[in-house]
Amino acid sequence: HKSVARWTYGGSFGGTIEGNTTNENLGGIVHTLEGAGYHGYLVKGGLSQVISRGGQVDWFLSGGGWNDVLIDGDVKVSIYGGVINSHIGGTYGDRSGHKVTGTSEVHKNGGDLFGVAYWGTTHPNNPKRFFGRPTMRGFIVVNT
């Protein structure tokens, strides 16, 4: 709550998680806000989600994870407020083998999306991305 952090995850750095994962921003300033993990092997079952209720996100916001090999379940992003300068995606997907077997949902119910993402205007990943699919690589099997 009202913290300042660079990378924030609802999952883990590695290994396997069975069940739901959630990462919620309640007014802090973060570089990344992700519902699942960083380099996990498997997130099995349930829902991986990220919720922004205020604060600021500067690089990317995703319901899934950075580079988890497999998220066997749904991913969800819910934005209710705050300043979202970041790219937004169902999951980030730093590798082409990153896979989500469930549905991806991105809901915006408030907040300011007019800022510039962390990489600025010179990086090839701009303009800012707003997707239900992976922000970078990988795939979502069901619906986005």
C-alpha positions in Angstrom: 0.0 0.0 0.0 1.5 3.3 -1.2 4.9 1.7 -1.7 7.6 2.4 -4.3 8.9 -0.7 -6.1 10.6 -1.6 -9.3 9.3 -5.1 -10.2 6.2 -6.6 -8.5 4.8 -10.0 -9.0 1.8 -12.0 -7.7 3.6 -15.3 -8.3 7.2 -16.4 -7.7 10.7 -16.1 -9.1 10.8 -19.8 -10.0 9.1 -23.2 -9.4 5.5 -24.2 -9.4 2.4 -22.5 -7.9 -0.9 -24.4 -7.5 -3.9 -22.0 -7.1 -4.6 -18.4 -7.7 -2.1 -15.5 -7.8 -3.0 -11.8 -7.3 -1.0 -8.6 -7.3 -2.8 -5.4 -6.3 -1.6 -1.8 -6.4 -3.4 0.4 -3.9 -1.6 3.7 -4.5 2.1 2.8 -4.9 4.5 3.7 -7.7 5.8 0.6 -9.5 7.8 -0.1 -12.6 5.9 -3.4 -13.4 2.7 -4.9 -12.0 2.1 -8.5 -12.9 -0.3 -11.1 -11.6 1.8 -14.2 -12.0 5.6 -14.8 -11.8 9.0 -13.9 -13.1 10.6 -17.2 -14.4 8.3 -19.7 -12.9 7.8 -23.2 -14.4 4.1 -23.6 -13.9 1.1 -21.7 -12.4 -1.7 -24.3 -12.3 -5.3 -23.6 -11.9 -7.5 -20.7 -11.0 -6.8 -17.1 -11.9 -3.7 -15.0 -12.2 -4.7 -11.4 -11.9 -3.5 -7.8 -11.3 -5.6 -5.0 -9.9 -4.8 -1.3 -10.0 -6.8 0.8 -7.7 -4.6 3.9 -7.8 -1.0 4.8 -7.9 1.2 4.6 -10.9 2.6 1.9 -13.2 5.4 2.9 -15.6 6.7 0.0 -17.7 4.0 -2.8 -18.1 0.9 -4.1 -16.4 -0.1 -7.7 -17.1 -2.5 -10.3 -15.6 0.0 -13.1 -16.4 3.7 -13.1 -15.9 7.1 -12.0 -17.2 8.4 -15.3 -18.4 6.5 -18.2 -16.7 6.7 -21.2 -19.0 3.1 -22.2 -18.5 0.1 -20.5 -16.9 -2.6 -23.2 -16.8 -5.6 -21.0 -16.1 -7.0 -17.6 -16.8 -5.3 -14.2 -16.7 -7.0 -10.9 -15.9 -6.2 -7.2 -15.6 -8.6 -4.8 -13.8 -7.9 -1.1 -13.8 -10.0 1.1 -11.5 -7.8 4.1 -11.2 -4.4 5.6 -11.1 -1.9 6.7 -13.7 -1.1 3.9 -16.1 1.9 5.0 -18.2 2.7 1.4 -19.0 2.0 -1.1 -21.7 -1.0 -3.3 -20.8 -1.4 -7.0 -21.8 -3.1 -10.1 -20.7 0.4 -11.4 -20.0 3.9 -10.1 -20.7 5.6 -13.1 -22.3 9.4 -12.5 -22.5 9.9 -15.8 -24.5 8.1 -17.3 -27.5 7.3 -20.4 -25.5 5.4 -18.5 -22.8 1.9 -20.0 -22.8 -1.5 -19.3 -21.1 -4.0 -22.1 -21.5 -7.1 -20.1 -20.4 -8.9 -16.9 -21.2 -7.3 -13.4 -21.0 -9.4 -10.3 -19.9 -8.4 -6.7 -19.7 -10.9 -4.3 -18.1 -10.5 -0.5 -17.8 -13.0 1.1 -15.5 -11.1 4.2 -14.6 -7.6 5.7 -14.5 -5.4 7.8 -16.7 -3.8 6.1 -19.7 -2.3 9.2 -21.3 1.3 8.9 -20.1 4.3 7.5 -22.0 5.6 4.0 -21.2 9.1 3.7 -19.5 11.0 3.1 -22.8 10.1 6.5 -24.1 9.6 7.3 -27.8 12.9 5.8 -29.1 12.3 2.2 -28.2 10.7 -0.1 -30.9 8.0 -1.2 -28.4 6.3 2.2 -28.6 3.7 3.4 -29.2 2.1 2.2 -25.9 0.5 -1.2 -26.3 -3.0 -2.1 -24.9 -3.8 -5.8 -25.6 -5.7 -8.7 -24.2 -3.0 -10.9 -25.7 0.7 -11.1 -24.7 2.5 -7.7 -24.7 5.7 -9.2 -26.2 5.8 -13.0 -27.1 4.1 -16.2 -26.4 0.4 -17.1 -26.8 -2.9 -17.4 -25.1 -4.8 -20.5 -26.1 -8.5 -19.7 -25.5 -10.0 -16.1 -25.8 -8.7 -12.6 -25.3 
